[in-house]
Amino acid sequence: MDALADTAHHRDRRQAGSGSRHVILLVEDNPDANAALEVFLRAHHFEVVVAFNGHEALERLRAGRRPSLILLDVMMPGTDGHAFRAAQRADPALAAIPVIVVSGAYDLGSIAEQLGIRTFLTKPVDAQRLLDAVRRFCVATPQP
């Protein structure tokens, strides 16, 4: 994960401002992984809202600004990724928010399919693959 933070200042500066208006909800129970991902995303000019489990994520979604994207770990204590995703899909106000699964779970492709999610990244996350995936959902807003 240190590689994510280290590459934040060195990768593709031409697109550095591309995420300036996008909020990402990061749902990750591991404090070190959470911090590294948050620093990396902020370095690429994304706003980041952090949750350490599915319950916190649902509270943040219902209380605040809607994110452009959710980065979701699957294996978490309490409300895990499966329970979070079921609640998200059942709530019409939240169902359309895109989700990328980021997990070290075995057979992540199958898990993502069960969750109705097409995009998934296996931990440890490659910084460029993460950035590319996030940018697919957080398209730059044209500047006047």
C-alpha positions in Angstrom: 0.0 0.0 0.0 3.0 2.3 0.5 3.4 2.2 -3.3 0.0 3.8 -3.7 1.0 6.8 -1.6 4.4 7.0 -3.2 3.1 7.0 -6.7 0.4 9.6 -6.0 2.9 12.4 -6.6 4.6 10.8 -9.7 1.8 9.4 -11.9 0.3 11.2 -14.9 0.2 14.8 -13.8 -1.7 15.7 -17.0 -4.8 14.3 -15.4 -4.2 15.5 -11.9 -7.3 17.7 -11.7 -9.7 15.2 -13.4 -11.4 14.2 -10.2 -11.7 17.6 -8.5 -15.5 17.5 -8.3 -16.0 13.9 -7.4 -16.6 12.3 -4.0 -15.6 8.7 -3.4 -16.9 6.7 -0.5 -14.1 4.4 0.7 -15.4 1.4 2.7 -12.4 -0.4 4.2 -12.0 -1.9 7.7 -8.2 -2.0 7.7 -6.9 1.3 9.0 -3.6 1.1 7.1 -5.2 0.2 3.8 -7.9 2.8 4.4 -5.3 5.6 5.1 -3.1 4.6 2.1 -6.1 4.6 -0.3 -7.4 7.9 1.1 -4.0 9.6 0.7 -3.7 8.3 -2.8 -7.1 9.4 -3.9 -6.8 12.8 -2.3 -3.4 13.3 -4.1 -5.3 12.8 -7.3 -7.8 15.5 -6.3 -10.7 13.3 -5.3 -12.8 14.1 -2.2 -12.8 11.0 0.0 -15.4 10.1 2.6 -14.2 7.2 4.8 -16.2 4.4 6.5 -14.7 1.4 8.3 -17.7 -1.0 7.8 -20.9 -1.3 5.9 -23.0 0.2 8.6 -20.9 3.4 8.7 -21.0 3.6 5.0 -24.8 3.4 4.9 -24.9 6.2 7.6 -22.6 8.4 5.5 -24.6 7.8 2.4 -27.9 8.7 4.0 -26.5 11.7 5.9 -24.3 13.5 3.3 -23.5 14.3 -0.3 -23.9 11.4 -2.7 -20.6 10.0 -3.9 -19.8 9.5 -7.6 -18.4 6.1 -6.6 -18.1 3.6 -3.8 -14.9 1.6 -3.2 -16.0 -1.4 -1.2 -14.1 -4.1 0.7 -16.0 -7.3 1.1 -14.6 -8.9 4.3 -15.4 -6.5 7.2 -16.6 -7.1 10.7 -20.3 -6.3 11.4 -22.0 -5.1 8.3 -19.8 -6.7 5.6 -19.7 -5.9 1.9 -22.5 -8.4 1.1 -24.9 -6.9 3.7 -23.9 -3.3 2.6 -24.5 -4.1 -1.0 -27.9 -5.7 -0.3 -29.0 -2.6 1.7 -27.6 -0.3 -1.0 -29.5 -2.1 -3.8 -32.7 -2.1 -1.8 -32.7 1.7 -1.3 -33.8 3.5 -4.5 -31.9 6.6 -3.4 -28.6 4.7 -3.2 -29.0 1.9 -5.7 -27.6 3.7 -8.8 -24.3 4.7 -7.1 -21.6 2.6 -8.8 -19.4 0.3 -6.8 -15.9 -1.1 -7.3 -15.0 -4.0 -5.1 -11.5 -3.9 -3.7 -10.6 -7.0 -1.7 -8.1 -9.7 -1.0 -10.9 -12.3 -1.0 -10.3 -15.5 -2.9 -12.4 -15.8 -6.1 -13.1 -12.1 -6.1 -14.6 -12.2 -9.6 -17.3 -14.6 -8.4 -18.0 -12.6 -5.3 -18.3 -9.4 -7.4 -20.7 -11.1 -9.7 -22.9 -12.2 -6.8 -22.9 -8.6 -5.6 -24.0 -7.4 -9.1 -20.7 -5.5 -9.5 -18.7 -5.7 -12.7 -15.5 -3.9 -11.6 -13.2 -5.4 -9.0 -9.6 -5.0 -7.9 -7.6 -7.5 -6.0 -5.4 -6.5 -3.1 -2.7 -5.5 -3.0 -4.1 -2.9 -5.4 -2.0 -1.7 -8.4 -2.0 2.1 -8.2 -2.5 2.7 -11.9 -5.3 0.1 -12.2 -7.1 1.7 -9.3 -6.8 5.2 -10.8 -7.9 4.0 -14.2 -11.0 2.2 -12.7 -11.9 5.3 -10.6 -11.6 7.6 -13.5 -13.9 5.4 -15.6 -16.7 6.3 -13.1 -15.5 9.8 -12.2 -15.2 11.5 -15.6 -13.7 15.0 -15.6 -16.2 17.8 -15.7 -15.4 20.1 -18.7 -14.0 23.5 -17.6 -15.5 26.6 -19.2 
